[in-house]
Amino acid sequence: MAFRHLASSLHLLAVFAFVSCSGPTLKGEVYRGDGLAFRLGAIPPTWRRLEVTNVRLAFRDEGAESTVLVNARCGKDSDDVPLTALTQHLFMNFTARETIEQSVLPMDGREAMHALLRAKLDGVPNAFDAYVLKKDGCVYDFVLVSAPLKFEANRPAFETFVSGFHTLHENE
């Protein structure tokens, strides 16, 4: 079951792909790459970074059966797309989608869409905690993908991680 969930989570890396990255760095909790710079909240020691080319950052916690994906894209005409539509777009390729909760909340001085969902990918059920933020011509996506039975236990670390998000200027 754990392998099946891992395979599903790794497949999600392709589903959530928007931008290929080259040469990004993550030093502590600060990401820099492709003209973007941002700070994140605490990264738990059980999260192992996955090196992938189709998302900005990806982490896997084997024991928690969860994957965390962080992506950003800029200058893609997303300023006129509502947060609700951007959030729904993340889950277009999933079946049996069920939105548990969806709300707008403040994040880094802007409004962000927060959604809790359940959905299947290739028949494998997963639970999701997702944030979508538009700021300064960029769209930022933060997604926790979790085995449904471990979802509630995985959310606090993810919430701390996302709550520390703050865009930075190149010299910060």
MIZABA-489830 format. One record per atom (N, C-alpha, C): residue in one letter; y, x, z. Coordinates in steps of 0.001 Angstrom, whole numbers, padded with zeros to 6 digits, always signed. Atoms other than C-alpha are relative to their C-alpha. Layout:
AYXZ...
// end
This chain:
M-001202+000829+000000M+000000+000000+000000M+001255+000866+000000A-001177-000865-000060A+002427+002818+000855A+000254+000632-001367F-000174-000590+001317F+001780+004469-002537F+000568-001019-000972R-000489+001054+000888R+002344+001178-004316R+001487-000245+000247H-001413+000204-000323H+005649+000728-002482H+000825+001188-000476L-000708-001187+000474L+006667+004326-003265L+000164-000054-001508A-000087+000085+001453A+005862+003844-006928A+001036-001040-000406S-000987+001039+000285S+007901+000656-006925S+001405+000507+000272S-001322-000524-000343S+010815+002387-005197S+000468+001028-001010L-000381-000996+000996L+010762+005272-007648L+000331-000667-001328H-000314+000754+001209H+010696+002773-010501H+001408-000588+000104L-001330+000558-000217L+013851+001294-008972L+001094+000989-000353L-001004-000997+000355L+015670+004561-009561L+000452-000203-001439A-000353+000247+001394A+015549+003781-013264A+000736-001324-000158V-000633+001312+000099V+016508+000138-012760V+001455+000047+000405F-001365-000070-000498F+019657+001021-010832F+000827+001072-000716A-000699-001096+000666A+020638+003813-013218A+001192-000510-000799F-001191+000300+000780F+024126+003680-014631F+000573+001270-000613V-000668-001221+000430V+025250+007303-014980V-000944+001178+000231S+000732-001230-000238S+023506+010612-015446S+000947+001012+000625C-000830-000963-000720C+024775+013345-013163C-000366+001417-000418S+000299-001404+000220S+025086+017047-013754S+000776+000816+001016G-000616-000902-000935G+025763+019552-011045G+000649-000594+001232P-000620+000525-001214P+026608+017280-008118P-000458+000765+001230T+000376-000633-001254T+026583+018615-004588T+000131-000989+001144L-000089+000744-001248L+025977+017055-001212L-000015+001042+001103K-000114-000945-001111K+027221+019219+001639K+000297-000816+001237G-000123+000858-001169G+026684+017536+004960G-000005-001438-000463E-000105+001393+000419E+027886+014021+004295E+001043-000192-001101V-001005+000072+001060V+030305+014856+001444V-000659+000272-001352Y+000503-000096+001361Y+029325+014269-002170Y+001151+000389-000926R-000961-000364+001037R+031173+015959-005046R-000764+000168-001306G+000625-000152+001304G+030316+015670-008699G+000633-000892-001035D-000515+000763+001134D+031561+014517-012093D+001343-000655+000293G-001333+000511-000284G+035126+014075-010841G+000074-000972+001163L+000037+000887-001167L+034072+012014-007809L-000166+000810+001268A+000221-000601-001318A+034279+012931-004159A+000055-001126+001021F-000001+000999-001052F+033319+010773-001204F-000816+000479+001191R+000695-000288-001251R+032146+010950+002372R-000890-001194+000324L+000940+001028-000431L+029176+009004+003716L-000162+000073+001508G+000314-000026-001421G+028051+008102+007200G-001174+000919+000267A+001090-000881-000421A+025336+009906+009114A-001259-000209-000843I+001250+000029+000746I+022231+010779+007124I-001123+000317+000985P+001069-000229-000979P+019170+010361+009361P-000900+001171-000392P+000859-001155+000311P+016897+013409+009624P-001309-000388-000686T+001240+000430+000650T+013939+011338+008384T+000194-000313-001484W-000269+000244+001414W+015662+010708+005035W-000106+001313-000751R+000164-001182+000847R+014543+013255+002452R+000671-000280-001340R-000712+000199+001249R+016756+013708-000558R-000960+000123-001170L+000751-000038+001248L+015180+012944-003899L+000921+000556-001070E-000785-000552+001098E+016408+014983-006837E-000311-000808-001247V+000145+000821+001196V+016893+012526-009670V+001268+000130-000830T-001147-000145+000878T+019219+012475-012649T+000676-001322-000329N-000558+001269+000430N+019910+008759-012975N+000708-000793+001100V-000838+000558-001056V+021653+008001-009664V+000746+001161+000648R-000772-001065-000655R+024249+009928-007673R-000799+000630+001130L+000798-000483-001129L+022108+010188-004543L-001177-000937+000221A+001171+000799-000358A+018657+009017-003541A-000686+000681+001170F+000713-000489-001179F+016813+009365-000255F-001254-000838+000184R+001249+000695-000290R+013289+008461+000792R-000384+000273+001439D+000551-000107-001354D+011996+007784+004297D-001424-000540-000067E+001406+000390+000166E+008213+007759+003965E-000493-000868+001140G+000487+000752-001161G+007506+006566+007501G+000564-001401+000071A-000655+001304-000035A+009950+003695+007156A-000263-000806-001274E+000268+000647+001278E+008727+002850+003645E+001291-000534-000621S-001286+000423+000552S+012311+002782+002385S+000587+001083-000892T-000732-000871+000903T+014465+004276-000325T+001457-000429+000028V-001427+000280+000034V+018259+004531-000357V+000556+000594-001289L-000597-000406+001262L+020170+004716-003631L+001510-000140+000094V-001461+000032+000044V+023852+005542-004083V+000400+000321-001430N-000456-000267+001359N+025546+005281-007440N+001481-000291-000114A-001414+000213+000280A+029057+005375-008831A+000213+000193-001485R-000390-000150+001395R+030528+004914-012261R+001480-000318-000102C-001450+000157+000118C+034151+005163-013316C+000383-000227-001452G-000543+000209+001326G+036172+003978-016274G-000880-000785-000933K+000914+000785+000831K+033600+001485-017520K+000442-001456-000119D-000538+001356+000131D+035877-001567-017743D-000541-000950+001061S+000564+000835-001055S+034535-002855-014440S+001067-000654+000861D-001054+000568-000831D+037926-003725-012961D+000103-001511-000133D-000132+001434+000202D+037808-007204-014462D-001297-000767+000266V+001273+000654-000305V+034193-007944-013442V-000041-000309+001493P+000040+000353-001428P+033871-009862-010156P-001135+000708+000741L+001014-000641-000839L+031935-008297-007291L-001330-000757-000041T+001231+000804+000047T+029433-011169-007418T-000813+000336-001243A+000707-000312+001241A+028575-010416-011049A-000560+001417+000026L+000490-001378-000100L+028289-006675-010401L-001232+000076+000899T+001141+000017-000921T+025924-007366-007495T-001216-000615-000682Q+001122+000647+000692Q+023773-009750-009543Q-000578+000902-001079H+000456-000902+001055H+023598-007171-012312H-001007+001023+000521L+000930-000966-000588L+021813-004765-009957L-001437-000519+000020F+001326+000591-000193F+018901-007191-009674F-000485-000797-001206M+000357+000764+001196M+018634-008516-013235M-001466+000124-000391N+001370-000234+000452N+015198-007003-013872N-001059-000385+001026F+000933+000381-001055F+013613-008430-010743F-000404-001461-000150T+000457+001387-000002T+011591-011604-010360T-000021-000514+001437A+000073+000659-001313A+011345-014067-007485A+001161+000423+000891R-001198-000393-000764R+014906-013160-006419R+000391-001110+000961E-000468+000936-001017E+016029-014812-003219E+001122+000675+000782T-001129-000523-000758T+019482-014158-001807T-000059-000596+001396I+000070+000427-001395I+019270-014332+001985I+001404-000214+000545E-001376+000046-000498E+022927-013668+002679E+000876+000767-000974Q-000952-000703+000848Q+025971-012696+000662Q+001396-000277+000533S-001352+000175-000533S+029507-012074+001891S+000890+001146-000466V-000985-001026+000316V+032682-010148+001166V+000493+000557+001322L-000473-000637-001218L+033726-007620+003771L+000830+001222-000338P-000829-001173+000281P+036206-004743+004099P-000832+001284-000038M+000679-001289+000117M+035078-001277+003012M+000987+000980-000623D-000894-001057+000479D+037277+001800+002606D+001305-000571-000564G-001288+000563+000390G+040430-000296+002354G-000047-001023-001119R+000173+001001+001064R+039047-002734-000237R-001019-001042+000446E+001064+000964-000237E+036763-005733-000412E-001269+000483-000686A+001305-000337+000567A+033073-005115-001001A-000902-001210+000136M+001007+001053-000095M+030209-007483-001679M-001199+000571+000740H+001197-000376-000746H+027356-007267+000812H-001034-001080-000238A+001058+000968+000278A+024055-008917-000067A-001323+000467+000586L+001372-000212-000456L+020642-009191+001545L-000884-000849-000910L+000855+000704+000949L+017878-010123-000876L-001460+000352+000198R+001416-000288+000185R+014179-010339-001418R-000270-000200-001485A+000323+000113+001421A+012768-009781-004895A-001262+000804-000283K+001191-000734+000432K+009758-008492-006770K+000327+000820-001233L-000049-000842+001179L+009537-005659-009228L-001437+000336-000358D+001394-000185+000427D+006308-005484-011206D-000967-000644+000982G+000856+000743-000916G+004884-007997-008738G-000001+000507+001431V-000041-000578-001343V+005626-005812-005690V+001221-000549+000744P-001141+000528-000750P+007774-007550-003047P+000760+001113+000729N-000878-000921-000705N+010726-005625-001629N+001129-000794+000637A-001196+000570-000613A+013687-006381+000607A+001146+000971-000272F-001147-000795+000405F+017187-005153-000250F+001216-000300+000861D-001310+000098-000629D+020431-004497+001569D+000923+000728-000973A-000825-000596+001048A+023155-003886-001033A+001480-000208+000267Y-001455+000056-000053Y+026870-003126-001054Y+000522+000399-001374V-000661-000350+001252V+029062-003099-004162V+001500+000011+000273L-001424-000201-000247L+032621-001778-004006L+000671+000443-001287K-000836-000467+001107K+035311-001432-006688K+001222+000661+000615K-001173-000699-000521K+037976+001164-005983K+000473+001048-000997D-000631-001008+000850D+040359+003205-008133D-000713+000190-001336G+000644-000069+001309G+038624+002367-011419G-001467+000367+000031C+001419-000335-000146C+035141+003093-010049C-000741-001145+000692V+000881+000941-000695V+032240+000922-008939V-001027+000842+000746Y+000957-000694-000859Y+030103+002169-006044Y-001076-000992+000419D+001142+000820-000414D+026629+000762-005338D-000779+000751+001066F+000828-000548-001078F+024662+001355-002138F-001148-000983+000203V+001132+000911-000085V+021143-000071-001979V-001091+000596+000886L+001187-000308-000797L+018428+000040+000654L-001135-000826-000581V+001208+000659+000487V+015001-000782-000790V-001058+000233+001059S+000899-000144-001127S+012478-001497+001900S-001236-000882-000140A+001157+000867-000156A+008992-002775+002508A+000448-001184+000859P-000504+001171-000724P+009618-006350+003697P-000262+000011+001505L+000318+000021-001431L+007875-005893+007059L+000795+001025+000806K-000775-001024-000696K+010031-002855+007902K+001502-000124-000253F-001387+000156+000429F+013315-004155+006497F+000986-000034+001159E-000956+000128-001109E+015053-005177+009724E+000110+001292+000801A-000027-001267-000728A+014095-001907+011421A+000747+001087-000789N-000648-001005+000846N+015504+000083+008455N+001494-000229-000179R-001397+000325+000281R+018856-001669+008229R+001018+000750+000861P-001047-000663-000790P+020731-000054+011183P+000399+001390-000516A-000328-001340+000516A+020505+003507+009795A+000759-000110-001317F-000682+000202+001276F+021541+002261+006356F+001422-000510+000222E-001329+000546-000293E+024460+000285+007789E+000931+001111+000505T-000804-001129-000485T+025695+003413+009626T+000375+000928-001152F-000212-000841+001176F+025321+005449+006439F+001109-000576-000886V-000974+000638+000885V+027335+002958+004352V+001358-000151+000688S-001272+000236-000703S+029970+002277+007027S+000875+001253+000051G-000769-001240+000017G+031028+005937+006864G+000584+000342-001358F-000485-000290+001350F+031878+005715+003148F+001522+000037-000041H-001434-000135+000207H+035339+006934+002233H+000216+000891-001215T-000280-000838+001168T+036618+008179-001119T+000899+001148+000420L-000772-001201-000280L+038126+011661-001085L+000694+000468-001266H-000637-000683+001131H+040542+013525-003297H-000703+001329-000189E+000701-001250+000305E+039259+016672-004941E+000249+001105+001010N-000314-001096-000931N+041008+018918-002392N-000339-000336+001447E+000365+000358-001383E+039739+017075+000706E-001372+000515+000346
// end
